[in-house]
Amino acid sequence: QVQLVESGGGLVQAGGSLRLSCAASGRTFSTHAVGWFRQAPGKEREFVATITWRGGTTYYADSVKGRFTISRDNAKNTVFLQMDSLKPEDTAVYYCAVETQGPFVPTRATQYDYWGQGTQVTVSS
């Protein structure tokens, strides 16, 4: 089992920045990749970004490329999502998730095995 706790969400004006954190505990050695997803009211959960735990390979959704940066601190078992130039359409609950299987970079929610509880991000116009 892997436990995930997200933090760093909040209310920000359009054009502002937030940094989300995802702290992992438990069987973290089984981690292949850690991803961020988001879900807005009435919409499906969508992929945002992912990073492989050992190699640090990253992949982003087109909607956030160039504005969001995913990174990791292996020593602290923590993954970050730096979100800059935020837009109202970025408003959602943001979830981090762990994928254990590999070897490819996972971008579908069904590929992930463990999920956090989520943190709300609200961007006002």
N, CA, C and O atoms as a GROMACS GRO file, in nm:
protein
  500
    1GLN      N    1   0.083  -0.120   0.000
    1GLN     CA    2   0.000   0.000   0.000
    1GLN      C    3   0.087   0.125   0.000
    1GLN      O    4   0.193   0.130   0.062
    2VAL      N    5   0.040   0.224  -0.070
    2VAL     CA    6   0.105   0.356  -0.072
    2VAL      C    7   0.001   0.459  -0.030
    2VAL      O    8  -0.111   0.459  -0.082
    3GLN      N    9   0.037   0.545   0.062
    3GLN     CA   10  -0.052   0.651   0.105
    3GLN      C   11  -0.001   0.783   0.047
    3GLN      O   12   0.119   0.810   0.046
    4LEU      N   13  -0.095   0.865  -0.001
    4LEU     CA   14  -0.061   0.992  -0.064
    4LEU      C   15  -0.140   1.105   0.001
    4LEU      O   16  -0.260   1.093   0.026
    5VAL      N   17  -0.070   1.215   0.029
    5VAL     CA   18  -0.136   1.333   0.086
    5VAL      C   19  -0.097   1.455   0.004
    5VAL      O   20   0.021   1.489  -0.007
    6GLU      N   21  -0.197   1.520  -0.055
    6GLU     CA   22  -0.173   1.642  -0.132
    6GLU      C   23  -0.189   1.764  -0.042
    6GLU      O   24  -0.263   1.762   0.056
    7SER      N   25  -0.118   1.869  -0.078
    7SER     CA   26  -0.132   1.996  -0.008
    7SER      C   27  -0.093   2.109  -0.104
    7SER      O   28  -0.035   2.084  -0.210
    8GLY      N   29  -0.126   2.232  -0.066
    8GLY     CA   30  -0.084   2.348  -0.143
    8GLY      C   31  -0.192   2.412  -0.226
    8GLY      O   32  -0.169   2.514  -0.290
    9GLY      N   33  -0.312   2.353  -0.227
    9GLY     CA   34  -0.419   2.415  -0.303
    9GLY      C   35  -0.467   2.543  -0.238
    9GLY      O   36  -0.428   2.576  -0.126
   10GLY      N   37  -0.554   2.615  -0.310
   10GLY     CA   38  -0.606   2.740  -0.255
   10GLY      C   39  -0.672   2.823  -0.362
   10GLY      O   40  -0.699   2.777  -0.473
   11LEU      N   41  -0.696   2.949  -0.327
   11LEU     CA   42  -0.759   3.045  -0.417
   11LEU      C   43  -0.653   3.142  -0.467
   11LEU      O   44  -0.577   3.198  -0.388
   12VAL      N   45  -0.648   3.162  -0.598
   12VAL     CA   46  -0.549   3.252  -0.657
   12VAL      C   47  -0.613   3.325  -0.774
   12VAL      O   48  -0.705   3.273  -0.837
   13GLN      N   49  -0.565   3.444  -0.802
   13GLN     CA   50  -0.616   3.519  -0.917
   13GLN      C   51  -0.552   3.467  -1.046
   13GLN      O   52  -0.443   3.410  -1.045
   14ALA      N   53  -0.623   3.489  -1.155
   14ALA     CA   54  -0.570   3.450  -1.285
   14ALA      C   55  -0.433   3.515  -1.307
   14ALA      O   56  -0.412   3.633  -1.276
   15GLY      N   57  -0.341   3.437  -1.361
   15GLY     CA   58  -0.205   3.484  -1.380
   15GLY      C   59  -0.112   3.452  -1.265
   15GLY      O   60   0.009   3.467  -1.276
   16GLY      N   61  -0.170   3.408  -1.154
   16GLY     CA   62  -0.090   3.377  -1.036
   16GLY      C   63  -0.033   3.237  -1.039
   16GLY      O   64  -0.043   3.166  -1.138
   17SER      N   65   0.029   3.199  -0.926
   17SER     CA   66   0.098   3.070  -0.916
   17SER      C   67   0.059   2.998  -0.788
   17SER      O   68   0.023   3.060  -0.688
   18LEU      N   69   0.066   2.866  -0.794
   18LEU     CA   70   0.053   2.780  -0.678
   18LEU      C   71   0.149   2.664  -0.693
   18LEU      O   72   0.184   2.625  -0.804
   19ARG      N   73   0.191   2.609  -0.580
   19ARG     CA   74   0.277   2.490  -0.581
   19ARG      C   75   0.210   2.380  -0.500
   19ARG      O   76   0.192   2.393  -0.379
   20LEU      N   77   0.174   2.273  -0.567
   20LEU     CA   78   0.114   2.160  -0.499
   20LEU      C   79   0.221   2.060  -0.459
   20LEU      O   80   0.322   2.043  -0.529
   21SER      N   81   0.198   1.994  -0.346
   21SER     CA   82   0.288   1.888  -0.300
   21SER      C   83   0.211   1.760  -0.283
   21SER      O   84   0.092   1.760  -0.250
   22CYS      N   85   0.280   1.648  -0.307
   22CYS     CA   86   0.222   1.515  -0.288
   22CYS      C   87   0.324   1.433  -0.210
   22CYS      O   88   0.428   1.394  -0.262
   23ALA      N   89   0.292   1.407  -0.083
   23ALA     CA   90   0.382   1.331   0.003
   23ALA      C   91   0.338   1.185   0.006
   23ALA      O   92   0.222   1.154   0.034
   24ALA      N   93   0.432   1.096  -0.022
   24ALA     CA   94   0.402   0.953  -0.027
   24ALA      C   95   0.463   0.881   0.092
   24ALA      O   96   0.571   0.917   0.139
   25SER      N   97   0.393   0.779   0.139
   25SER     CA   98   0.444   0.694   0.248
   25SER      C   99   0.399   0.551   0.223
   25SER      O  100   0.312   0.526   0.139
   26GLY      N  101   0.458   0.458   0.296
   26GLY     CA  102   0.425   0.318   0.276
   26GLY      C  103   0.523   0.252   0.181
   26GLY      O  104   0.643   0.277   0.189
   27ARG      N  105   0.474   0.167   0.092
   27ARG     CA  106   0.557   0.090   0.000
   27ARG      C  107   0.600   0.173  -0.120
   27ARG      O  108   0.570   0.137  -0.235
   28THR      N  109   0.668   0.282  -0.093
   28THR     CA  110   0.704   0.375  -0.200
   28THR      C  111   0.808   0.317  -0.296
   28THR      O  112   0.824   0.368  -0.407
   29PHE      N  113   0.880   0.213  -0.255
   29PHE     CA  114   0.981   0.154  -0.342
   29PHE      C  115   0.918   0.090  -0.464
   29PHE      O  116   0.986   0.063  -0.563
   30SER      N  117   0.787   0.064  -0.459
   30SER     CA  118   0.716   0.002  -0.572
   30SER      C  119   0.674   0.104  -0.677
   30SER      O  120   0.614   0.067  -0.778
   31THR      N  121   0.703   0.231  -0.653
   31THR     CA  122   0.656   0.337  -0.742
   31THR      C  123   0.732   0.338  -0.874
   31THR      O  124   0.855   0.337  -0.875
   32HIS      N  125   0.658   0.341  -0.985
   32HIS     CA  126   0.720   0.362  -1.116
   32HIS      C  127   0.702   0.508  -1.160
   32HIS      O  128   0.795   0.570  -1.212
   33ALA      N  129   0.583   0.562  -1.138
   33ALA     CA  130   0.557   0.700  -1.178
   33ALA      C  131   0.456   0.763  -1.082
   33ALA      O  132   0.376   0.694  -1.019
   34VAL      N  133   0.463   0.893  -1.072
   34VAL     CA  134   0.366   0.971  -0.994
   34VAL      C  135   0.304   1.073  -1.087
   34VAL      O  136   0.374   1.146  -1.156
   35GLY      N  137   0.173   1.077  -1.087
   35GLY     CA  138   0.103   1.166  -1.177
   35GLY      C  139   0.011   1.262  -1.103
   35GLY      O  140  -0.028   1.239  -0.989
   36TRP      N  141  -0.022   1.369  -1.172
   36TRP     CA  142  -0.124   1.464  -1.124
   36TRP      C  143  -0.241   1.462  -1.221
   36TRP      O  144  -0.223   1.467  -1.343
   37PHE      N  145  -0.359   1.456  -1.166
   37PHE     CA  146  -0.483   1.462  -1.242
   37PHE      C  147  -0.568   1.573  -1.181
   37PHE      O  148  -0.542   1.620  -1.070
   38ARG      N  149  -0.670   1.615  -1.254
   38ARG     CA  150  -0.763   1.714  -1.200
   38ARG      C  151  -0.904   1.682  -1.246
   38ARG      O  152  -0.926   1.621  -1.351
   39GLN      N  153  -0.999   1.727  -1.165
   39GLN     CA  154  -1.139   1.704  -1.197
   39GLN      C  155  -1.220   1.826  -1.160
   39GLN      O  156  -1.227   1.866  -1.043
   40ALA      N  157  -1.280   1.886  -1.260
   40ALA     CA  158  -1.368   2.001  -1.240
   40ALA      C  159  -1.511   1.952  -1.224
   40ALA      O  160  -1.543   1.842  -1.268
   41PRO      N  161  -1.598   2.032  -1.162
   41PRO     CA  162  -1.737   1.989  -1.142
   41PRO      C  163  -1.804   1.954  -1.275
   41PRO      O  164  -1.797   2.030  -1.372
   42GLY      N  165  -1.867   1.838  -1.279
   42GLY     CA  166  -1.938   1.794  -1.398
   42GLY      C  167  -1.851   1.743  -1.509
   42GLY      O  168  -1.900   1.712  -1.618
   43LYS      N  169  -1.721   1.733  -1.484
   43LYS     CA  170  -1.629   1.686  -1.589
   43LYS      C  171  -1.556   1.560  -1.543
   43LYS      O  172  -1.552   1.529  -1.424
   44GLU      N  173  -1.501   1.489  -1.639
   44GLU     CA  174  -1.424   1.370  -1.607
   44GLU      C  175  -1.286   1.409  -1.555
   44GLU      O  176  -1.234   1.518  -1.582
   45ARG      N  177  -1.227   1.316  -1.480
   45ARG     CA  178  -1.092   1.338  -1.432
   45ARG      C  179  -0.997   1.338  -1.551
   45ARG      O  180  -1.004   1.250  -1.637
   46GLU      N  181  -0.907   1.436  -1.556
   46GLU     CA  182  -0.818   1.448  -1.670
   46GLU      C  183  -0.672   1.450  -1.626
   46GLU      O  184  -0.638   1.498  -1.517
   47PHE      N  185  -0.588   1.397  -1.711
   47PHE     CA  186  -0.444   1.392  -1.688
   47PHE      C  187  -0.385   1.531  -1.695
   47PHE      O  188  -0.423   1.612  -1.780
   48VAL      N  189  -0.291   1.560  -1.604
   48VAL     CA  190  -0.222   1.689  -1.604
   48VAL      C  191  -0.073   1.669  -1.634
   48VAL      O  192  -0.020   1.728  -1.729
   49ALA      N  193  -0.006   1.586  -1.554
   49ALA     CA  194   0.138   1.567  -1.571
   49ALA      C  195   0.179   1.441  -1.496
   49ALA      O  196   0.110   1.394  -1.406
   50THR      N  197   0.294   1.386  -1.536
   50THR     CA  198   0.347   1.270  -1.466
   50THR      C  199   0.499   1.272  -1.471
   50THR      O  200   0.559   1.334  -1.559
   51ILE      N  201   0.560   1.203  -1.375
   51ILE     CA  202   0.706   1.193  -1.368
   51ILE      C  203   0.743   1.053  -1.324
   51ILE      O  204   0.684   1.000  -1.230
   52THR      N  205   0.841   0.993  -1.392
   52THR     CA  206   0.886   0.861  -1.348
   52THR      C  207   0.976   0.877  -1.227
   52THR      O  208   1.055   0.972  -1.219
   53TRP      N  209   0.965   0.784  -1.133
   53TRP     CA  210   1.029   0.802  -1.004
   53TRP      C  211   1.181   0.791  -1.013
   53TRP      O  212   1.252   0.870  -0.950
   54ARG      N  213   1.232   0.696  -1.088
   54ARG     CA  214   1.377   0.677  -1.094
   54ARG      C  215   1.442   0.766  -1.199
   54ARG      O  216   1.539   0.835  -1.169
   55GLY      N  217   1.390   0.764  -1.321
   55GLY     CA  218   1.454   0.838  -1.429
   55GLY      C  219   1.418   0.985  -1.437
   55GLY      O  220   1.491   1.064  -1.497
   56GLY      N  221   1.306   1.023  -1.378
   56GLY     CA  222   1.265   1.163  -1.383
   56GLY      C  223   1.207   1.206  -1.517
   56GLY      O  224   1.200   1.326  -1.545
   57THR      N  225   1.166   1.112  -1.599
   57THR     CA  226   1.103   1.147  -1.726
   57THR      C  227   0.969   1.212  -1.698
   57THR      O  228   0.891   1.164  -1.617
   58THR      N  229   0.942   1.323  -1.768
   58THR     CA  230   0.818   1.396  -1.746
   58THR      C  231   0.733   1.400  -1.872
   58THR      O  232   0.783   1.388  -1.984
   59TYR      N  233   0.603   1.416  -1.850
   59TYR     CA  234   0.510   1.427  -1.964
   59TYR      C  235   0.394   1.514  -1.918
   59TYR      O  236   0.347   1.501  -1.805
   60TYR      N  237   0.347   1.602  -2.007
   60TYR     CA  238   0.243   1.698  -1.970
   60TYR      C  239   0.126   1.695  -2.068
   60TYR      O  240   0.143   1.662  -2.185
   61ALA      N  241   0.010   1.728  -2.017
   61ALA     CA  242  -0.104   1.751  -2.104
   61ALA      C  243  -0.079   1.879  -2.182
   61ALA      O  244  -0.014   1.971  -2.133
   62ASP      N  245  -0.130   1.884  -2.304
   62ASP     CA  246  -0.109   2.003  -2.387
   62ASP      C  247  -0.162   2.129  -2.320
   62ASP      O  248  -0.107   2.238  -2.338
   63SER      N  249  -0.269   2.115  -2.244
   63SER     CA  250  -0.335   2.231  -2.183
   63SER      C  251  -0.249   2.299  -2.077
   63SER      O  252  -0.274   2.415  -2.042
   64VAL      N  253  -0.148   2.229  -2.024
   64VAL     CA  254  -0.066   2.287  -1.917
   64VAL      C  255   0.081   2.300  -1.956
   64VAL      O  256   0.160   2.357  -1.882
   65LYS      N  257   0.116   2.248  -2.073
   65LYS     CA  258   0.256   2.251  -2.116
   65LYS      C  259   0.307   2.394  -2.124
   65LYS      O  260   0.242   2.481  -2.181
   66GLY      N  261   0.424   2.416  -2.065
   66GLY     CA  262   0.481   2.551  -2.064
   66GLY      C  263   0.437   2.636  -1.946
   66GLY      O  264   0.496   2.741  -1.920
   67ARG      N  265   0.334   2.592  -1.873
   67ARG     CA  266   0.286   2.666  -1.755
   67ARG      C  267   0.307   2.588  -1.626
   67ARG      O  268   0.333   2.648  -1.521
   68PHE      N  269   0.297   2.457  -1.632
   68PHE     CA  270   0.312   2.371  -1.514
   68PHE      C  271   0.444   2.295  -1.522
   68PHE      O  272   0.490   2.259  -1.631
   69THR      N  273   0.504   2.270  -1.406
   69THR     CA  274   0.626   2.193  -1.399
   69THR      C  275   0.614   2.089  -1.288
   69THR      O  276   0.585   2.123  -1.173
   70ILE      N  277   0.637   1.963  -1.323
   70ILE     CA  278   0.635   1.856  -1.224
   70ILE      C  279   0.779   1.822  -1.186
   70ILE      O  280   0.866   1.818  -1.273
   71SER      N  281   0.802   1.797  -1.058
   71SER     CA  282   0.936   1.761  -1.012
   71SER      C  283   0.923   1.668  -0.893
   71SER      O  284   0.814   1.648  -0.839
   72ARG      N  285   1.036   1.610  -0.852
   72ARG     CA  286   1.032   1.515  -0.740
   72ARG      C  287   1.151   1.534  -0.650
   72ARG      O  288   1.256   1.583  -0.691
   73ASP      N  289   1.133   1.495  -0.525
   73ASP     CA  290   1.240   1.490  -0.426
   73ASP      C  291   1.238   1.347  -0.373
   73ASP      O  292   1.160   1.315  -0.283
   74ASN      N  293   1.324   1.261  -0.430
   74ASN     CA  294   1.320   1.119  -0.393
   74ASN      C  295   1.350   1.098  -0.245
   74ASN      O  296   1.293   1.009  -0.182
   75ALA      N  297   1.440   1.178  -0.190
   75ALA     CA  298   1.478   1.161  -0.050
   75ALA      C  299   1.361   1.186   0.044
   75ALA      O  300   1.352   1.127   0.151
   76LYS      N  301   1.270   1.275   0.002
   76LYS     CA  302   1.155   1.310   0.086
   76LYS      C  303   1.027   1.242   0.037
   76LYS      O  304   0.919   1.268   0.090
   77ASN      N  305   1.039   1.156  -0.064
   77ASN     CA  306   0.921   1.088  -0.119
   77ASN      C  307   0.809   1.187  -0.152
   77ASN      O  308   0.693   1.164  -0.119
   78THR      N  309   0.846   1.295  -0.215
   78THR     CA  310   0.750   1.402  -0.244
   78THR      C  311   0.759   1.444  -0.390
   78THR      O  312   0.868   1.454  -0.447
   79VAL      N  313   0.644   1.467  -0.449
   79VAL     CA  314   0.636   1.518  -0.586
   79VAL      C  315   0.566   1.654  -0.580
   79VAL      O  316   0.473   1.675  -0.503
   80PHE      N  317   0.613   1.746  -0.664
   80PHE     CA  318   0.560   1.882  -0.666
   80PHE      C  319   0.499   1.912  -0.803
   80PHE      O  320   0.539   1.855  -0.905
   81LEU      N  321   0.402   2.001  -0.802
   81LEU     CA  322   0.347   2.053  -0.926
   81LEU      C  323   0.347   2.205  -0.914
   81LEU      O  324   0.263   2.263  -0.844
   82GLN      N  325   0.441   2.268  -0.981
   82GLN     CA  326   0.447   2.414  -0.985
   82GLN      C  327   0.355   2.463  -1.095
   82GLN      O  328   0.372   2.427  -1.212
   83MET      N  329   0.258   2.544  -1.059
   83MET     CA  330   0.159   2.592  -1.155
   83MET      C  331   0.171   2.742  -1.168
   83MET      O  332   0.144   2.816  -1.073
   84ASP      N  333   0.210   2.788  -1.285
   84ASP     CA  334   0.226   2.931  -1.314
   84ASP      C  335   0.126   2.973  -1.420
   84ASP      O  336   0.067   2.891  -1.489
   85SER      N  337   0.109   3.104  -1.432
   85SER     CA  338   0.017   3.160  -1.532
   85SER      C  339  -0.119   3.090  -1.526
   85SER      O  340  -0.174   3.050  -1.628
   86LEU      N  341  -0.172   3.077  -1.408
   86LEU     CA  342  -0.297   3.005  -1.389
   86LEU      C  343  -0.414   3.074  -1.456
   86LEU      O  344  -0.421   3.197  -1.462
   87LYS      N  345  -0.505   2.994  -1.505
   87LYS     CA  346  -0.624   3.042  -1.574
   87LYS      C  347  -0.749   2.993  -1.500
   87LYS      O  348  -0.742   2.894  -1.428
   88PRO      N  349  -0.862   3.062  -1.516
   88PRO     CA  350  -0.985   3.014  -1.451
   88PRO      C  351  -1.019   2.870  -1.487
   88PRO      O  352  -1.076   2.797  -1.406
   89GLU      N  353  -0.986   2.829  -1.608
   89GLU     CA  354  -1.016   2.691  -1.651
   89GLU      C  355  -0.928   2.587  -1.583
   89GLU      O  356  -0.950   2.467  -1.600
   90ASP      N  357  -0.828   2.630  -1.506
   90ASP     CA  358  -0.748   2.537  -1.427
   90ASP      C  359  -0.817   2.501  -1.295
   90ASP      O  360  -0.769   2.415  -1.221
   91THR      N  361  -0.928   2.567  -1.265
   91THR     CA  362  -1.001   2.540  -1.142
   91THR      C  363  -1.050   2.396  -1.140
   91THR      O  364  -1.118   2.351  -1.231
   92ALA      N  365  -1.014   2.324  -1.033
   92ALA     CA  366  -1.049   2.182  -1.020
   92ALA      C  367  -0.997   2.130  -0.888
   92ALA      O  368  -0.922   2.198  -0.817
   93VAL      N  369  -1.037   2.008  -0.856
   93VAL     CA  370  -0.971   1.934  -0.749
   93VAL      C  371  -0.854   1.860  -0.814
   93VAL      O  372  -0.871   1.789  -0.913
   94TYR      N  373  -0.737   1.877  -0.756
   94TYR     CA  374  -0.616   1.815  -0.809
   94TYR      C  375  -0.579   1.694  -0.724
   94TYR      O  376  -0.576   1.701  -0.601
   95TYR      N  377  -0.552   1.582  -0.793
   95TYR     CA  378  -0.519   1.457  -0.727
   95TYR      C  379  -0.380   1.411  -0.770
   95TYR      O  380  -0.343   1.426  -0.887
   96CYS      N  381  -0.304   1.356  -0.677
   96CYS     CA  382  -0.183   1.286  -0.718
   96CYS      C  383  -0.209   1.136  -0.708
   96CYS      O  384  -0.293   1.090  -0.631
   97ALA      N  385  -0.134   1.061  -0.787
   97ALA     CA  386  -0.155   0.918  -0.794
   97ALA      C  387  -0.023   0.847  -0.824
   97ALA      O  388   0.068   0.905  -0.884
   98VAL      N  389  -0.014   0.723  -0.781
   98VAL     CA  390   0.105   0.641  -0.802
   98VAL      C  391   0.073   0.524  -0.895
   98VAL      O  392  -0.028   0.457  -0.879
   99GLU      N  393   0.162   0.502  -0.990
   99GLU     CA  394   0.152   0.388  -1.081
   99GLU      C  395   0.271   0.298  -1.054
   99GLU      O  396   0.384   0.345  -1.044
  100THR      N  397   0.247   0.166  -1.042
  100THR     CA  398   0.353   0.075  -1.001
  100THR      C  399   0.402  -0.019  -1.110
  100THR      O  400   0.505  -0.084  -1.092
  101GLN      N  401   0.332  -0.028  -1.221
  101GLN     CA  402   0.362  -0.133  -1.318
  101GLN      C  403   0.476  -0.100  -1.414
  101GLN      O  404   0.566  -0.181  -1.434
  102GLY      N  405   0.473   0.019  -1.472
  102GLY     CA  406   0.572   0.052  -1.575
  102GLY      C  407   0.548  -0.029  -1.701
  102GLY      O  408   0.443  -0.093  -1.710
  103PRO      N  409   0.638  -0.032  -1.800
  103PRO     CA  410   0.755   0.055  -1.808
  103PRO      C  411   0.731   0.188  -1.880
  103PRO      O  412   0.819   0.273  -1.886
  104PHE      N  413   0.607   0.203  -1.935
  104PHE     CA  414   0.583   0.322  -2.015
  104PHE      C  415   0.533   0.436  -1.928
  104PHE      O  416   0.490   0.414  -1.815
  105VAL      N  417   0.539   0.557  -1.980
  105VAL     CA  418   0.491   0.674  -1.907
  105VAL      C  419   0.339   0.670  -1.906
  105VAL      O  420   0.277   0.677  -2.012
  106PRO      N  421   0.278   0.659  -1.790
  106PRO     CA  422   0.132   0.643  -1.782
  106PRO      C  423   0.058   0.777  -1.785
  106PRO      O  424   0.094   0.870  -1.713
  107THR      N  425  -0.045   0.785  -1.869
  107THR     CA  426  -0.124   0.908  -1.879
  107THR      C  427  -0.273   0.886  -1.856
  107THR      O  428  -0.350   0.982  -1.855
  108ARG      N  429  -0.314   0.763  -1.839
  108ARG     CA  430  -0.456   0.733  -1.815
  108ARG      C  431  -0.479   0.704  -1.668
  108ARG      O  432  -0.396   0.641  -1.602
  109ALA      N  433  -0.591   0.752  -1.617
  109ALA     CA  434  -0.622   0.734  -1.475
  109ALA      C  435  -0.630   0.586  -1.439
  109ALA      O  436  -0.593   0.547  -1.328
  110THR      N  437  -0.677   0.505  -1.530
  110THR     CA  438  -0.691   0.362  -1.503
  110THR      C  439  -0.557   0.292  -1.484
  110THR      O  440  -0.553   0.180  -1.433
  111GLN      N  441  -0.449   0.354  -1.524
  111GLN     CA  442  -0.316   0.295  -1.508
  111GLN      C  443  -0.261   0.313  -1.367
  111GLN      O  444  -0.164   0.247  -1.330
  112TYR      N  445  -0.320   0.400  -1.289
  112TYR     CA  446  -0.268   0.433  -1.158
  112TYR      C  447  -0.333   0.349  -1.048
  112TYR      O  448  -0.452   0.317  -1.054
  113ASP      N  449  -0.253   0.314  -0.949
  113ASP     CA  450  -0.295   0.218  -0.847
  113ASP      C  451  -0.338   0.282  -0.716
  113ASP      O  452  -0.427   0.230  -0.648
  114TYR      N  453  -0.278   0.393  -0.680
  114TYR     CA  454  -0.308   0.458  -0.553
  114TYR      C  455  -0.335   0.606  -0.577
  114TYR      O  456  -0.273   0.669  -0.664
  115TRP      N  457  -0.428   0.659  -0.499
  115TRP     CA  458  -0.472   0.797  -0.516
  115TRP      C  459  -0.476   0.870  -0.382
  115TRP      O  460  -0.503   0.811  -0.278
  116GLY      N  461  -0.448   1.001  -0.390
  116GLY     CA  462  -0.467   1.084  -0.273
  116GLY      C  463  -0.610   1.134  -0.266
  116GLY      O  464  -0.694   1.101  -0.350
  117GLN      N  465  -0.637   1.216  -0.163
  117GLN     CA  466  -0.773   1.265  -0.140
  117GLN      C  467  -0.805   1.388  -0.224
  117GLN      O  468  -0.922   1.420  -0.243
  118GLY      N  469  -0.705   1.455  -0.273
  118GLY     CA  470  -0.728   1.572  -0.357
  118GLY      C  471  -0.714   1.703  -0.282
  118GLY      O  472  -0.732   1.709  -0.160
  119THR      N  473  -0.682   1.808  -0.356
  119THR     CA  474  -0.672   1.943  -0.300
  119THR      C  475  -0.736   2.039  -0.400
  119THR      O  476  -0.714   2.030  -0.521
  120GLN      N  477  -0.816   2.132  -0.349
  120GLN     CA  478  -0.891   2.223  -0.435
  120GLN      C  479  -0.803   2.338  -0.481
  120GLN      O  480  -0.733   2.400  -0.402
  121VAL      N  481  -0.810   2.364  -0.611
  121VAL     CA  482  -0.745   2.482  -0.670
  121VAL      C  483  -0.854   2.565  -0.736
  121VAL      O  484  -0.927   2.516  -0.822
  122THR      N  485  -0.864   2.691  -0.696
  122THR     CA  486  -0.963   2.780  -0.753
  122THR      C  487  -0.893   2.903  -0.808
  122THR      O  488  -0.820   2.971  -0.736
  123VAL      N  489  -0.914   2.931  -0.936
  123VAL     CA  490  -0.852   3.046  -1.002
  123VAL      C  491  -0.963   3.144  -1.038
  123VAL      O  492  -1.052   3.112  -1.117
  124SER      N  493  -0.956   3.262  -0.982
  124SER     CA  494  -1.058   3.364  -1.008
  124SER      C  495  -1.015   3.453  -1.124
  124SER      O  496  -0.896   3.476  -1.146
  125SER      N  497  -1.114   3.501  -1.198
  125SER     CA  498  -1.085   3.585  -1.315
  125SER      C  499  -1.079   3.732  -1.278
  125SER      O  500  -1.056   3.816  -1.365
   0.00000   0.00000   0.00000
